[in-house]
Amino acid sequence: MTAWLFRDDAYQTSTDAIVLDIDQHTVRLDRTVFYPNGGGQPGDSGWLEHPDGRRLRIRDTVKGEQPDEIVHLLDPDADLSGFAPGTSLRAVLDWERRHRHMRYHTCLHLLCAVIPAPVTGGQVASDKARLDFAIEMAALDAAAIEARLNALIAAASPVESRWIDDAELDANPQLVRTMSVQPPRGQGRVRLIAIDGIDLQPCGGTHVRNTAEIGPVVVQKIKSEGKRNKRVVIAFAGE
């Protein structure tokens, strides 16, 4: 199966890899820096670079049917000549897009700390991000949320990951903030993202190393998504 290099270093932008399997639509590698769509974070895009200089564009990345399987999706008209199984190549991220996802995803963890309510859903994009909360609309003040978020960002708190086993997670159910998505169990361990003194919860996504890297944000809108869900949408300031 594929080695998930982004789990250990979200800042690694490329890697040498070997093609395990390829067809007109998909390619599987022995290792990858590409994050697969999941947990509200989009799959990465980028390129596969052949030693002769040719490129294949990766338009998206998803999880496969098998554990630890990652599938890179190709343009349907891609020229696959020279990219047979066993080919050594270089996998290169669209880093600007990924880094925006990292900044937004980390900011959503801060938003969890600002709004002390169960999270019912969330989504990261390149131009905005949002969380849905089980909370009354009257409890959400856009100006106050925005001020608190930017204060936490400016505090320049370190963001770190660590692993716990399934038993430790089961003994601490309060760590799980998202009602709609439960962390995977049965693999023996679960990854936690810790923002020093601010937030601690299971998460498999990619994040920045320090909250200051997020940059200033604005609360773009707050709206009701039904009796249960209230949506808070954030975006980078000045965009």
Rosetta blueprint (number, residue, H / E / L):
1 M L
2 T L
3 A E
4 W E
5 L H
6 F H
7 R H
8 D L
9 D L
10 A L
11 Y L
12 Q L
13 T L
14 S E
15 T E
16 D E
17 A E
18 I E
19 V E
20 L E
21 D E
22 I E
23 D L
24 Q L
25 H L
26 T E
27 V E
28 R E
29 L E
30 D L
31 R E
32 T E
33 V L
34 F L
35 Y L
36 P L
37 N L
38 G E
39 G L
40 G L
41 Q E
42 P L
43 G L
44 D L
45 S L
46 G E
47 W E
48 L E
49 E E
50 H L
51 P L
52 D L
53 G L
54 R L
55 R E
56 L E
57 R E
58 I E
59 R E
60 D E
61 T E
62 V E
63 K E
64 G L
65 E L
66 Q L
67 P L
68 D L
69 E L
70 I E
71 V E
72 H E
73 L E
74 L E
75 D L
76 P L
77 D L
78 A L
79 D L
80 L L
81 S L
82 G L
83 F L
84 A L
85 P L
86 G L
87 T L
88 S E
89 L E
90 R E
91 A E
92 V E
93 L E
94 D L
95 W H
96 E H
97 R H
98 R H
99 H H
100 R H
101 H H
102 M H
103 R H
104 Y H
105 H H
106 T H
107 C H
108 L H
109 H H
110 L H
111 L H
112 C H
113 A H
114 V H
115 I L
116 P L
117 A L
118 P L
119 V E
120 T E
121 G E
122 G E
123 Q E
124 V E
125 A L
126 S L
127 D L
128 K L
129 A E
130 R E
131 L E
132 D E
133 F E
134 A E
135 I L
136 E L
137 M H
138 A H
139 A H
140 L L
141 D L
142 A H
143 A H
144 A H
145 I H
146 E H
147 A H
148 R H
149 L H
150 N H
151 A H
152 L H
153 I H
154 A H
155 A L
156 A L
157 S L
158 P E
159 V E
160 E E
161 S E
162 R E
163 W E
164 I E
165 D E
166 D H
167 A H
168 E H
169 L H
170 D H
171 A H
172 N L
173 P H
174 Q H
175 L H
176 V L
177 R L
178 T E
179 M L
180 S L
181 V L
182 Q L
183 P L
184 P L
185 R L
186 G L
187 Q L
188 G L
189 R E
190 V E
191 R E
192 L E
193 I E
194 A E
195 I E
196 D L
197 G L
198 I L
199 D E
200 L E
201 Q E
202 P E
203 C L
204 G L
205 G L
206 T L
207 H L
208 V L
209 R L
210 N E
211 T H
212 A H
213 E H
214 I H
215 G L
216 P L
217 V E
218 V E
219 V E
220 Q E
221 K E
222 I E
223 K E
224 S E
225 E L
226 G L
227 K L
228 R L
229 N E
230 K E
231 R E
232 V E
233 V E
234 I E
235 A E
236 F E
237 A L
238 G L
239 E L
